[in-house]
Amino acid sequence: QSSQAVVIDGEPYWDGGFAGNPAIWPLVYGTNTDDVLLVQINPLVHEGIPTTAAEIADRVNEITFNASLVAEMRAIAFVQKLLGQKKLAPTHYKRLRLHRVADAEGLAPFDASSKLNTDPRLLQTLFNLGRNAGQRWLAEHGDAVGRQGTVDLEETFLKPRR
């Protein structure tokens, strides 16, 4: 299987998951908004211990793809903390309102091989899971957009995992 870039207004775009998660920094400082919505499709924590070669490979894939996201979230949390302590100039850094849509429980049954599976039934199942997660998020947090962030960076990305 191969994937091609899509060109919109002369700018190429492609799924960052083929090489790594796309960077969030350009969204933060390349736009006027202070709200950033993260849609997370890889769980940060996976219950159980992988025992087979396939399970270990899946877990390594999840850890690898989450590493850049976690690093970036830690950097964002650090900047937000320094802004709150007035140790950084708000003229150079943004106070963000970060939001996160995730359905780790719904996606748990799907291993890494599902990312390469183009079966229409699987794609429809994933679409429905994503739509449901988005609708739940909107019902619970939609009114916070433009007012306050809805993800606890400390709890979600900085807390040590076992």
DSSP file (Angstrom, degrees, kcal/mol; ACC not computed):
  #  RESIDUE AA STRUCTURE BP1 BP2  ACC     N-H-->O    O-->H-N    N-H-->O    O-->H-N    TCO  KAPPA ALPHA  PHI   PSI    X-CA   Y-CA   Z-CA
    1    1 A Q              0   0    0      0, 0.0     2,-0.4     0, 0.0   115,-0.0   0.000 360.0 360.0 360.0 143.6    0.0    0.0    0.0
    2    2 A S        -     0   0    0      2,-0.0     2,-0.4     0, 0.0     0, 0.0  -0.953 360.0-151.7-131.8 155.8    1.1    3.5   -0.7
    3    3 A S        -     0   0    0     -2,-0.4     2,-0.3    12,-0.0    11,-0.0  -0.977  10.2-152.2-127.2 140.0   -0.2    6.8    0.4
    4    4 A Q        -     0   0    0     -2,-0.4     2,-0.1     1,-0.0     9,-0.0  -0.810  23.0-106.7-112.0 152.7    0.2   10.1   -1.5
    5    5 A A        -     0   0    0     -2,-0.3     2,-0.5     9,-0.1     9,-0.2  -0.431  28.4-133.6 -69.6 149.4    0.3   13.6   -0.3
    6    6 A V  E     -A   13   0A   0      7,-3.1     7,-2.6    -2,-0.1     2,-0.6  -0.925  15.8-145.2-104.4 131.0   -2.8   15.8   -0.9
    7    7 A V  E     +A   12   0A   0     -2,-0.5     2,-0.5     5,-0.2     3,-0.0  -0.873  19.3 178.7-103.1 122.1   -2.0   19.2   -2.3
    8    8 A I  E >  S-A   11   0A   0      3,-2.4     3,-2.0    -2,-0.6    -2,-0.0  -0.985  74.3 -16.3-124.3 121.2   -4.3   22.0   -1.1
    9    9 A D  T 3  S-     0   0    0     -2,-0.5    -1,-0.1     1,-0.3    -2,-0.0   0.868 129.0 -53.9  52.1  40.3   -3.6   25.6   -2.4
   10   10 A G  T 3  S+     0   0    0      1,-0.2    -1,-0.3    -3,-0.0    -3,-0.0   0.464 115.9 114.6  79.0   1.6   -0.1   24.5   -3.4
   11   11 A E  E <   -A    8   0A   0     -3,-2.0    -3,-2.4     2,-0.0     2,-0.2  -0.919  61.8-135.0-109.4 122.0    0.8   23.1    0.1
   12   12 A P  E     -A    7   0A   0      0, 0.0     2,-0.3     0, 0.0    -5,-0.2  -0.551  23.6-176.3 -78.9 139.5    1.3   19.3    0.4
   13   13 A Y  E     +A    6   0A   0     -7,-2.6    -7,-3.1    -2,-0.2     2,-0.3  -0.973   6.2 167.3-130.1 145.7   -0.3   17.5    3.4
   14   14 A W        -     0   0    0     -2,-0.3     2,-0.5    -9,-0.2    -9,-0.1  -0.975  47.9 -77.8-151.6 165.0    0.0   13.8    4.4
   15   15 A D    >   -     0   0    0     -2,-0.3     3,-1.6     1,-0.2     4,-0.3  -0.516  34.9-153.5 -67.6 115.7   -0.9   11.6    7.3
   16   16 A G  G >> S+     0   0    0     -2,-0.5     4,-3.7     1,-0.3     3,-1.6   0.713  84.4  80.2 -63.5 -20.5    1.8   12.3    9.9
   17   17 A G  G 34 S+     0   0    0      1,-0.3    -1,-0.3     2,-0.2     4,-0.1   0.655  78.2  69.2 -64.0 -15.2    1.3    8.8   11.3
   18   18 A F  G <4 S+     0   0    0     -3,-1.6    -1,-0.3     2,-0.2    -2,-0.2   0.793 123.8   9.4 -72.5 -25.6    3.4    7.3    8.6
   19   19 A A  T <4 S-     0   0    0     -3,-1.6     2,-0.3     1,-0.5    -2,-0.2   0.600 131.8 -53.1-124.1 -24.2    6.5    8.9   10.0
   20   20 A G  S  < S-     0   0    0     -4,-3.7    -1,-0.5    -5,-0.1    -2,-0.2  -0.835  74.5 -53.1 158.5 165.6    5.4   10.3   13.4
   21   21 A N        -     0   0    0     44,-0.4     3,-0.1    -2,-0.3     2,-0.1  -0.349  63.5-105.3 -62.9 141.6    2.7   12.5   14.9
   22   22 A P        -     0   0    0      0, 0.0    -1,-0.1     0, 0.0     2,-0.1  -0.396  43.5 -99.0 -65.8 147.6    2.5   15.9   13.3
   23   23 A A        -     0   0    0      1,-0.1     4,-0.3    -3,-0.1    46,-0.1  -0.396  23.1-156.9 -69.2 142.4    3.9   18.7   15.4
   24   24 A I  S >> S+     0   0    0      1,-0.1     4,-1.7     2,-0.1     3,-1.1   0.742  79.2  82.1 -88.3 -27.9    1.5   20.7   17.5
   25   25 A W  H 3> S+     0   0    0      1,-0.3     4,-2.6     2,-0.2     5,-0.3   0.863  87.6  53.5 -49.4 -46.5    3.8   23.8   17.7
   26   26 A P  H 3> S+     0   0    0      0, 0.0     4,-1.6     0, 0.0    -1,-0.3   0.849 108.2  52.0 -61.3 -30.6    2.8   25.2   14.3
   27   27 A L  H <4 S+     0   0    0     -3,-1.1     4,-0.3    -4,-0.3    -2,-0.2   0.867 112.0  46.7 -69.3 -34.6   -0.8   25.0   15.3
   28   28 A V  H  < S+     0   0    0     -4,-1.7     3,-0.4    -3,-0.2    -1,-0.2   0.953 127.5  23.0 -71.5 -50.4   -0.1   26.9   18.4
   29   29 A Y  H  < S+     0   0    0     -4,-2.6    -2,-0.2     1,-0.2    -1,-0.2   0.467 116.1  62.9-102.0  -1.8    2.0   29.7   17.0
   30   30 A G  S  < S+     0   0    0     -4,-1.6     2,-0.3    -5,-0.3    -1,-0.2   0.341 103.3  51.6-101.7   6.4    0.8   29.7   13.3
   31   31 A T  S    S-     0   0    0     -3,-0.4    -4,-0.0    -4,-0.3     0, 0.0  -0.855  77.2-125.7-134.2 169.7   -2.8   30.6   14.2
   32   32 A N  S    S+     0   0    0     -2,-0.3     2,-0.1     2,-0.0    -4,-0.1   0.566  78.5  99.6 -91.4 -10.7   -4.6   33.3   16.1
   33   33 A T        -     0   0    0     -6,-0.2    -2,-0.2     1,-0.1    -3,-0.0  -0.424  56.9-157.8 -80.4 152.4   -6.6   30.9   18.3
   34   34 A D  S    S+     0   0    0     -2,-0.1    63,-3.5    62,-0.1     2,-0.4   0.423  71.7  89.1-102.4  -3.2   -5.7   29.9   21.8
   35   35 A D  E     -b   97   0B   0     61,-0.2     2,-0.4    63,-0.1    63,-0.2  -0.821  53.2-176.3 -97.5 133.7   -7.7   26.7   21.6
   36   36 A V  E     -b   98   0B   0     61,-2.1    63,-2.9    -2,-0.4     2,-0.6  -0.997  10.7-156.4-128.2 126.9   -6.0   23.5   20.4
   37   37 A L  E     -b   99   0B   0     -2,-0.4     2,-0.5    61,-0.2    63,-0.2  -0.913   7.4-161.4-106.5 115.2   -8.0   20.3   20.0
   38   38 A L  E     -b  100   0B   0     61,-3.0    63,-3.1    -2,-0.6     2,-0.7  -0.846   2.9-161.5 -96.0 124.7   -6.0   17.1   20.1
   39   39 A V  E     -b  101   0B   0     -2,-0.5     2,-0.5    61,-0.2    63,-0.2  -0.929  14.4-161.5-106.9 110.2   -7.6   14.0   18.7
   40   40 A Q  E     +b  102   0B   0     61,-2.8    63,-0.6    -2,-0.7     4,-0.1  -0.813  23.4 169.7-102.6 123.7   -5.7   11.1   20.1
   41   41 A I        +     0   0    0     -2,-0.5    -1,-0.1    61,-0.1    61,-0.1   0.495  64.0  68.8-110.2  -6.5   -5.9    7.7   18.4
   42   42 A N  S    S-     0   0    0     20,-0.1    62,-0.1    23,-0.1    -1,-0.1  -0.957  86.4-121.1-110.3 128.8   -3.2    5.8   20.3
   43   43 A P        -     0   0    0      0, 0.0    23,-0.1     0, 0.0     3,-0.1  -0.393   7.7-148.4 -66.6 143.7   -3.7    5.1   23.9
   44   44 A L  S    S+     0   0    0      1,-0.2     2,-0.4    -2,-0.1    22,-0.0   0.826  88.3  34.1 -76.0 -33.5   -1.2    6.5   26.3
   45   45 A V        -     0   0    0    117,-0.0     2,-0.5   116,-0.0    -1,-0.2  -0.969  69.4-164.4-125.4 138.4   -1.6    3.6   28.7
   46   46 A H        -     0   0    0     -2,-0.4     2,-0.0     2,-0.1    13,-0.0  -0.983  21.2-128.8-125.8 121.6   -2.3    0.0   27.7
   47   47 A E        +     0   0    0     -2,-0.5    -2,-0.0     2,-0.1     0, 0.0  -0.332  69.4  21.8 -67.9 148.0   -3.6   -2.4   30.3
   48   48 A G  S    S-     0   0    0      2,-0.0    -2,-0.1     1,-0.0     0, 0.0   0.004  88.5 -79.7  85.7 168.4   -1.8   -5.7   30.6
   49   49 A I        -     0   0    0      0, 0.0     2,-0.1     0, 0.0     7,-0.1  -0.930  41.6-120.7-109.6 126.5    1.7   -6.9   29.7
   50   50 A P        +     0   0    0      0, 0.0    -2,-0.0     0, 0.0     3,-0.0  -0.454  35.1 171.1 -66.4 136.8    2.4   -7.9   26.1
   51   51 A T        +     0   0    0     -2,-0.1     2,-0.2     0, 0.0     3,-0.0   0.653  52.1  65.0-120.5 -25.9    3.5  -11.5   25.9
   52   52 A T  S  > S-     0   0    0      1,-0.1     4,-2.5     0, 0.0     5,-0.2  -0.583  86.6-112.5 -97.8 164.3    3.6  -12.4   22.2
   53   53 A A  H  > S+     0   0    0      1,-0.2     4,-2.4     2,-0.2     5,-0.2   0.893 119.1  50.6 -60.1 -39.7    5.9  -10.9   19.6
   54   54 A A  H  > S+     0   0    0      2,-0.2     4,-2.3     1,-0.2    -1,-0.2   0.908 110.6  48.3 -66.5 -41.9    2.9   -9.3   17.9
   55   55 A E  H  > S+     0   0    0      2,-0.2     4,-2.3     1,-0.2    -2,-0.2   0.896 112.3  49.3 -65.3 -39.5    1.7   -7.7   21.1
   56   56 A I  H  X S+     0   0    0     -4,-2.5     4,-2.6     2,-0.2    -2,-0.2   0.918 110.8  49.9 -65.0 -43.4    5.2   -6.4   21.9
   57   57 A A  H  X S+     0   0    0     -4,-2.4     4,-2.2     1,-0.2    -2,-0.2   0.898 110.5  50.8 -62.1 -40.7    5.5   -4.9   18.4
   58   58 A D  H  X S+     0   0    0     -4,-2.3     4,-2.3     2,-0.2    -1,-0.2   0.922 111.5  47.3 -62.0 -43.8    2.1   -3.2   18.8
   59   59 A R  H  X S+     0   0    0     -4,-2.3     4,-2.7     2,-0.2    -2,-0.2   0.896 110.4  51.6 -67.2 -39.7    3.1   -1.8   22.2
   60   60 A V  H  X S+     0   0    0     -4,-2.6     4,-2.8     2,-0.2    -1,-0.2   0.907 109.3  52.0 -61.6 -40.9    6.4   -0.5   20.8
   61   61 A N  H  X S+     0   0    0     -4,-2.2     4,-2.6     2,-0.2     5,-0.2   0.939 111.1  46.6 -59.3 -48.3    4.5    1.1   18.0
   62   62 A E  H  X S+     0   0    0     -4,-2.3     4,-1.9     1,-0.2    -2,-0.2   0.926 114.5  46.6 -61.3 -45.3    2.2    2.9   20.5
   63   63 A I  H  X S+     0   0    0     -4,-2.7     4,-1.5     2,-0.2    -1,-0.2   0.919 112.9  50.1 -63.5 -43.9    5.1    4.0   22.6
   64   64 A T  H  X S+     0   0    0     -4,-2.8     4,-0.7     1,-0.2     3,-0.3   0.931 113.7  43.6 -61.2 -47.9    7.1    5.2   19.6
   65   65 A F  H  X S+     0   0    0     -4,-2.6     4,-0.6     1,-0.2   -44,-0.4   0.795 115.6  49.1 -72.1 -26.5    4.2    7.3   18.2
   66   66 A N  H  X S+     0   0    0     -4,-1.9     4,-3.2    -5,-0.2     5,-0.3   0.713  92.5  79.3 -81.8 -20.1    3.3    8.7   21.6
   67   67 A A  H  X S+     0   0    0     -4,-1.5     4,-2.3    -3,-0.3     5,-0.2   0.905  95.8  43.3 -58.1 -45.7    6.8    9.7   22.5
   68   68 A S  H  X S+     0   0    0     -4,-0.7     4,-2.3     2,-0.2    -1,-0.2   0.889 115.1  50.4 -68.9 -36.9    6.8   12.9   20.4
   69   69 A L  H  X S+     0   0    0     -4,-0.6     4,-2.7     2,-0.2    -2,-0.2   0.945 111.9  46.6 -63.8 -48.0    3.3   13.8   21.5
   70   70 A V  H  X S+     0   0    0     -4,-3.2     4,-2.4     1,-0.2    -2,-0.2   0.913 112.5  50.7 -62.2 -42.5    4.2   13.3   25.2
   71   71 A A  H  X S+     0   0    0     -4,-2.3     4,-2.0    -5,-0.3    -1,-0.2   0.921 112.5  46.2 -61.0 -43.5    7.4   15.3   24.8
   72   72 A E  H  X S+     0   0    0     -4,-2.3     4,-2.5     1,-0.2    -2,-0.2   0.894 111.8  50.7 -68.1 -39.0    5.6   18.2   23.1
   73   73 A M  H  X S+     0   0    0     -4,-2.7     4,-2.7     2,-0.2    -1,-0.2   0.875 109.1  52.1 -65.8 -36.5    2.8   18.1   25.8
   74   74 A R  H  X S+     0   0    0     -4,-2.4     4,-2.2     2,-0.2    -2,-0.2   0.905 110.5  48.0 -65.0 -40.8    5.5   18.3   28.5
   75   75 A A  H  X S+     0   0    0     -4,-2.0     4,-2.4     2,-0.2    -2,-0.2   0.915 112.3  48.9 -65.3 -42.3    7.0   21.3   26.8
   76   76 A I  H  X S+     0   0    0     -4,-2.5     4,-2.7     1,-0.2    -2,-0.2   0.917 110.9  50.5 -62.8 -43.3    3.6   23.0   26.5
   77   77 A A  H  X S+     0   0    0     -4,-2.7     4,-2.3     2,-0.2    -1,-0.2   0.896 110.1  50.8 -61.8 -39.9    2.9   22.3   30.1
   78   78 A F  H  X S+     0   0    0     -4,-2.2     4,-2.4     2,-0.2    -2,-0.2   0.926 111.7  46.3 -64.2 -45.4    6.2   23.8   31.1
   79   79 A V  H  X S+     0   0    0     -4,-2.4     4,-2.4     1,-0.2    -2,-0.2   0.908 112.1  51.3 -63.9 -41.6    5.6   26.9   29.1
   80   80 A Q  H  X S+     0   0    0     -4,-2.7     4,-2.3     1,-0.2    -2,-0.2   0.895 110.1  49.9 -63.2 -39.2    2.1   27.2   30.5
   81   81 A K  H  X S+     0   0    0     -4,-2.3     4,-1.7     2,-0.2    -2,-0.2   0.928 111.4  48.0 -63.5 -45.5    3.5   26.9   34.1
   82   82 A L  H  <>S+     0   0    0     -4,-2.4     5,-2.9     1,-0.2     6,-0.8   0.866 110.5  51.8 -65.6 -36.1    6.1   29.6   33.4
   83   83 A L  H ><5S+     0   0    0     -4,-2.4     3,-1.4     3,-0.2    -1,-0.2   0.921 108.6  51.4 -63.0 -43.3    3.4   31.9   32.0
   84   84 A G  H 3<5S+     0   0    0     -4,-2.3    -2,-0.2     1,-0.3    -1,-0.2   0.831 110.7  47.9 -62.7 -32.4    1.3   31.3   35.1
   85   85 A Q  T 3<5S-     0   0    0     -4,-1.7    -1,-0.3    -5,-0.1    -2,-0.2   0.388 113.7-121.1 -87.4   3.0    4.3   32.3   37.3
   86   86 A K  T < 5S+     0   0    0     -3,-1.4    -3,-0.2    -4,-0.2    -2,-0.1   0.820  78.0 125.2  59.9  34.1    4.9   35.3   35.1
   87   87 A K      < +     0   0    0     -5,-2.9     2,-0.3    -6,-0.1    -4,-0.2   0.479  65.6  53.2 -97.9  -5.9    8.4   34.1   34.3
   88   88 A L  S    S-     0   0    0     -6,-0.8    -2,-0.1    -5,-0.1    -1,-0.0  -0.958  92.3-109.3-126.5 148.3    7.8   34.3   30.5
   89   89 A A    >>  -     0   0    0     -2,-0.3     3,-1.9     1,-0.1     4,-1.3  -0.640  16.5-147.5 -77.9 123.4    6.5   37.2   28.5
   90   90 A P  T 34 S+     0   0    0      0, 0.0    -1,-0.1     0, 0.0     5,-0.1   0.597  95.8  70.9 -66.9  -8.1    3.0   36.7   27.3
   91   91 A T  T 34 S+     0   0    0      1,-0.2     3,-0.1     3,-0.1    -2,-0.0   0.707 108.6  32.8 -77.3 -19.4    3.9   38.7   24.2
   92   92 A H  T <4 S+     0   0    0     -3,-1.9     2,-0.3     1,-0.2    -1,-0.2   0.611 122.6  43.4-108.7 -18.2    6.1   35.8   23.0
   93   93 A Y  S  < S-     0   0    0     -4,-1.3     2,-0.3   -14,-0.0    -1,-0.2  -0.947  75.1-127.5-132.0 150.4    4.2   32.8   24.3
   94   94 A K        -     0   0    0     -2,-0.3     2,-0.8    -3,-0.1   -11,-0.1  -0.719  11.6-133.0 -98.3 144.6    0.5   31.9   24.3
   95   95 A R        -     0   0    0     -2,-0.3     2,-0.2    -5,-0.1   -15,-0.0  -0.880  42.0-149.6 -88.3 111.7   -1.6   30.8   27.2
   96   96 A L        -     0   0    0     -2,-0.8     2,-0.6   -20,-0.1    53,-0.3  -0.454  23.4-149.5 -89.6 154.4   -3.3   27.8   25.6
   97   97 A R  E     -b   35   0B   0    -63,-3.5   -61,-2.1    -2,-0.2     2,-0.4  -0.929  29.5-165.4-115.5 100.5   -6.7   26.2   26.1
   98   98 A L  E     -b   36   0B   0     -2,-0.6    52,-2.3    53,-0.2    53,-1.4  -0.713   9.2-176.3 -96.3 138.0   -5.9   22.6   25.3
   99   99 A H  E     -b   37   0B   0    -63,-2.9   -61,-3.0    -2,-0.4     2,-0.4  -0.924   6.4-159.7-129.9 153.7   -8.6   20.1   24.6
  100  100 A R  E     -b   38   0B   0     -2,-0.3     2,-0.5   -63,-0.2   -61,-0.2  -0.977   9.3-165.6-143.5 125.0   -8.4   16.3   24.0
  101  101 A V  E     +b   39   0B   0    -63,-3.1   -61,-2.8    -2,-0.4     2,-0.3  -0.948  30.1 153.5-104.6 124.4  -10.7   13.8   22.3
  102  102 A A  E     -b   40   0B   0     -2,-0.5   -61,-0.1   -63,-0.2     3,-0.1  -0.995  31.7-173.2-150.6 148.7   -9.7   10.3   23.1
  103  103 A D     >  +     0   0    0    -63,-0.6     4,-2.1    -2,-0.3     5,-0.2  -0.513  19.2 160.7-140.4  68.0  -11.4    6.9   23.3
  104  104 A A  H  > S+     0   0    0      1,-0.2     4,-1.2     2,-0.2    -1,-0.1   0.880  77.8  51.6 -58.9 -39.3   -8.7    4.5   24.6
  105  105 A E  H  4 S+     0   0    0      1,-0.2     3,-0.3     2,-0.2    -1,-0.2   0.919 110.8  46.8 -65.6 -43.7  -11.3    2.0   25.7
  106  106 A G  H  4 S+     0   0    0      1,-0.2    -1,-0.2     2,-0.1    -2,-0.2   0.837 117.9  42.4 -67.1 -32.6  -13.1    1.9   22.4
  107  107 A L  H >< S+     0   0    0     -4,-2.1     3,-2.0     1,-0.2    -1,-0.2   0.585  88.1  94.0 -89.6 -10.8   -9.8    1.6   20.4
  108  108 A A  T 3< S+     0   0    0     -4,-1.2    -1,-0.2    -3,-0.3    -2,-0.1   0.823  78.9  57.5 -53.8 -37.5   -8.3   -1.0   22.8
  109  109 A P  T 3  S+     0   0    0      0, 0.0     2,-0.6     0, 0.0    -1,-0.3   0.655  91.6  85.0 -70.6 -11.3   -9.4   -4.0   20.8
  110  110 A F    <   -     0   0    0     -3,-2.0     2,-0.1    -4,-0.1    -3,-0.0  -0.799  66.4-156.7 -97.8 122.4   -7.6   -2.8   17.7
  111  111 A D    >   -     0   0    0     -2,-0.6     3,-1.8     1,-0.1     4,-0.3  -0.278  39.0 -87.9 -87.4 179.4   -4.0   -3.7   17.3
  112  112 A A  G >  S+     0   0    0      1,-0.3     3,-1.7   -58,-0.2     4,-0.3   0.791 121.4  68.1 -60.1 -29.8   -1.4   -1.8   15.2
  113  113 A S  G >  S+     0   0    0      1,-0.3     3,-1.4     2,-0.2     4,-0.3   0.768  86.0  70.5 -63.4 -23.0   -2.2   -3.9   12.1
  114  114 A S  G X  S+     0   0    0     -3,-1.8     3,-0.8     1,-0.3    -1,-0.3   0.755  85.1  68.6 -65.1 -22.0   -5.6   -2.2   12.0
  115  115 A K  G <  S+     0   0    0     -3,-1.7    -1,-0.3    -4,-0.3    -2,-0.2   0.729 105.1  40.7 -69.4 -20.2   -3.9    1.0   10.9
  116  116 A L  G <  S+     0   0    0     -3,-1.4     2,-0.6    -4,-0.3    -1,-0.2   0.390  92.1 104.7-104.4   1.4   -3.0   -0.6    7.6
  117  117 A N    <   -     0   0    0     -3,-0.8    -3,-0.0    -4,-0.3    -4,-0.0  -0.743  43.1-178.4 -89.9 120.6   -6.3   -2.3    7.1
  118  118 A T        +     0   0    0     -2,-0.6    -1,-0.1     4,-0.1    -4,-0.0   0.162  29.1 142.2-104.7  17.8   -8.6   -0.6    4.5
  119  119 A D    >>  -     0   0    0      1,-0.2     4,-2.5     2,-0.1     3,-0.5  -0.419  53.9-134.9 -59.1 125.7  -11.5   -3.0    4.9
  120  120 A P  H 3> S+     0   0    0      0, 0.0     4,-2.4     0, 0.0     5,-0.2   0.825 103.4  56.2 -55.9 -33.6  -14.6   -0.7    4.6
  121  121 A R  H 3> S+     0   0    0      2,-0.2     4,-2.1     1,-0.2     5,-0.1   0.912 109.6  45.3 -65.7 -41.2  -16.3   -2.4    7.6
  122  122 A L  H <> S+     0   0    0     -3,-0.5     4,-2.9     2,-0.2     5,-0.2   0.930 112.7  50.7 -66.1 -44.6  -13.3   -1.6    9.8
  123  123 A L  H  X S+     0   0    0     -4,-2.5     4,-2.5     1,-0.2    -2,-0.2   0.892 110.9  48.8 -60.7 -39.4  -13.2    2.0    8.5
  124  124 A Q  H  X S+     0   0    0     -4,-2.4     4,-2.5    -5,-0.2    -1,-0.2   0.897 111.2  50.4 -66.6 -39.7  -16.9    2.4    9.2
  125  125 A T  H  X S+     0   0    0     -4,-2.1     4,-2.4     2,-0.2    -2,-0.2   0.933 113.2  45.3 -62.3 -46.2  -16.4    1.0   12.7
  126  126 A L  H  X S+     0   0    0     -4,-2.9     4,-2.6     2,-0.2    -2,-0.2   0.896 111.4  53.0 -64.9 -40.2  -13.5    3.4   13.4
  127  127 A F  H  X S+     0   0    0     -4,-2.5     4,-2.8    -5,-0.2    -2,-0.2   0.932 110.4  47.7 -58.6 -46.7  -15.5    6.3   11.9
  128  128 A N  H  X S+     0   0    0     -4,-2.5     4,-2.6     2,-0.2    -2,-0.2   0.898 110.9  50.9 -64.2 -41.0  -18.4    5.5   14.3
  129  129 A L  H  X S+     0   0    0     -4,-2.4     4,-2.4     2,-0.2    -1,-0.2   0.927 113.2  46.3 -60.2 -44.8  -16.1    5.2   17.3
  130  130 A G  H  X S+     0   0    0     -4,-2.6     4,-2.6     2,-0.2    -2,-0.2   0.916 112.4  49.1 -65.0 -44.2  -14.5    8.6   16.4
  131  131 A R  H  X S+     0   0    0     -4,-2.8     4,-2.6     2,-0.2    -2,-0.2   0.929 112.6  48.1 -61.6 -44.9  -17.9   10.3   15.8
  132  132 A N  H  X S+     0   0    0     -4,-2.6     4,-2.6     2,-0.2    -2,-0.2   0.908 111.9  49.2 -63.1 -42.0  -19.2    9.0   19.1
  133  133 A A  H  X S+     0   0    0     -4,-2.4     4,-2.4    -5,-0.2    -1,-0.2   0.917 112.7  48.4 -63.5 -42.4  -16.1   10.1   21.0
  134  134 A G  H  X S+     0   0    0     -4,-2.6     4,-2.6     2,-0.2    -2,-0.2   0.901 111.7  48.7 -63.7 -41.8  -16.4   13.5   19.4
  135  135 A Q  H  X S+     0   0    0     -4,-2.6     4,-2.3     2,-0.2    -2,-0.2   0.899 111.4  49.7 -66.5 -39.9  -20.1   13.8   20.2
  136  136 A R  H  X S+     0   0    0     -4,-2.6     4,-2.2     2,-0.2     5,-0.2   0.929 112.1  48.9 -62.2 -43.5  -19.4   12.8   23.9
  137  137 A W  H  X>S+     0   0    0     -4,-2.4     4,-3.6     1,-0.2     5,-0.6   0.933 111.1  49.3 -62.3 -45.6  -16.6   15.4   24.1
  138  138 A L  H  X5S+     0   0    0     -4,-2.6     4,-1.8     1,-0.2     5,-0.3   0.905 111.5  49.1 -60.1 -42.1  -18.8   18.1   22.6
  139  139 A A  H  <5S+     0   0    0     -4,-2.3    -1,-0.2     1,-0.2    -2,-0.2   0.883 121.3  35.2 -64.9 -37.9  -21.6   17.3   25.1
  140  140 A E  H  <5S+     0   0    0     -4,-2.2    -2,-0.2    -5,-0.2    -1,-0.2   0.838 139.2   8.9 -84.8 -35.1  -19.3   17.3   28.0
  141  141 A H  H >X5S+     0   0    0     -4,-3.6     3,-2.4    -5,-0.2     4,-0.5   0.457  88.3 106.1-130.5  -3.2  -16.8   20.1   27.1
  142  142 A G  G ><<S+     0   0    0     -4,-1.8     3,-1.1    -5,-0.6    -3,-0.1   0.820  80.4  58.4 -55.2 -34.7  -18.0   22.0   24.0
  143  143 A D  G 34 S+     0   0    0     -5,-0.3    -1,-0.3     1,-0.2    -2,-0.1   0.613  95.8  65.8 -72.5  -9.8  -19.0   25.0   26.0
  144  144 A A  G X> S+     0   0    0     -3,-2.4     3,-2.7     3,-0.1     4,-2.6   0.687  72.3 111.4 -83.2 -18.5  -15.4   25.4   27.3
  145  145 A V  T << S+     0   0    0     -3,-1.1     4,-0.1    -4,-0.5   -47,-0.0  -0.349  88.3  14.6 -59.9 129.7  -14.0   26.2   23.9
  146  146 A G  T 34 S+     0   0    0    -49,-0.1    -1,-0.3     2,-0.1     3,-0.1   0.321 129.3  57.1  87.3  -7.7  -12.9   29.8   23.8
  147  147 A R  T <4 S-     0   0    0     -3,-2.7     2,-0.3     1,-0.4    -2,-0.2   0.733 112.3 -12.3-119.3 -47.8  -13.1   30.0   27.6
  148  148 A Q     <  -     0   0    0     -4,-2.6    -1,-0.4   -51,-0.1   -51,-0.1  -0.992  66.2 -98.5-157.5 154.7  -10.9   27.3   29.3
  149  149 A G        -     0   0    0     -2,-0.3   -50,-0.2   -53,-0.3   -52,-0.0  -0.334  21.0-157.1 -71.4 159.2   -8.9   24.2   28.5
  150  150 A T        +     0   0    0    -52,-2.3     2,-0.4    -2,-0.1   -51,-0.2   0.304  65.9  78.2-123.3   6.5  -10.4   20.8   29.2
  151  151 A V  S    S-     0   0    0    -53,-1.4     2,-1.0   -52,-0.1   -53,-0.2  -0.968  70.6-137.4-120.0 135.7   -7.4   18.6   29.6
  152  152 A D     >  -     0   0    0     -2,-0.4     4,-2.9     1,-0.2     5,-0.3  -0.789  16.0-166.7 -88.6 102.4   -5.2   18.4   32.6
  153  153 A L  H  >>S+     0   0    0     -2,-1.0     4,-2.6     1,-0.2     5,-1.1   0.883  85.4  52.8 -59.6 -40.0   -1.7   18.3   31.2
  154  154 A E  I  >>S+     0   0    0      3,-0.2     5,-1.2     1,-0.2     4,-1.0   0.954 115.7  38.4 -60.3 -51.8   -0.2   17.3   34.5
  155  155 A E  I  45S+     0   0    0      3,-0.2    -2,-0.2     1,-0.2    -1,-0.2   0.892 123.8  39.8 -68.0 -41.0   -2.5   14.3   35.0
  156  156 A T  I  <5S+     0   0    0     -4,-2.9    -2,-0.2     1,-0.1    -3,-0.2   0.887 133.0  11.8 -80.9 -40.6   -2.6   13.2   31.4
  157  157 A F  I  <5S+     0   0    0     -4,-2.6    -3,-0.2    -5,-0.3    -2,-0.1   0.647 125.9  44.8-117.8 -18.4    0.9   13.7   30.1
  158  158 A L  I  <<S+     0   0    0     -5,-1.1    -3,-0.2    -4,-1.0    -4,-0.1   0.669  81.6 102.3-104.4 -19.0    3.3   14.3   33.1
  159  159 A K  S   <S-     0   0    0     -5,-1.2    -4,-0.0    -6,-0.3    -5,-0.0  -0.463  81.9-107.8 -69.1 130.7    2.2   11.7   35.6
  160  160 A P        -     0   0    0      0, 0.0     2,-0.3     0, 0.0    -1,-0.1  -0.317  35.7-146.0 -59.1 139.9    4.5    8.7   35.7
  161  161 A R              0   0    0      1,-0.1  -116,-0.0    -3,-0.1     0, 0.0  -0.795 360.0 360.0-108.3 150.2    3.0    5.5   34.2
  162  162 A R              0   0    0     -2,-0.3    -1,-0.1     0, 0.0  -117,-0.0   0.343 360.0 360.0-112.9 360.0    3.5    2.0   35.2
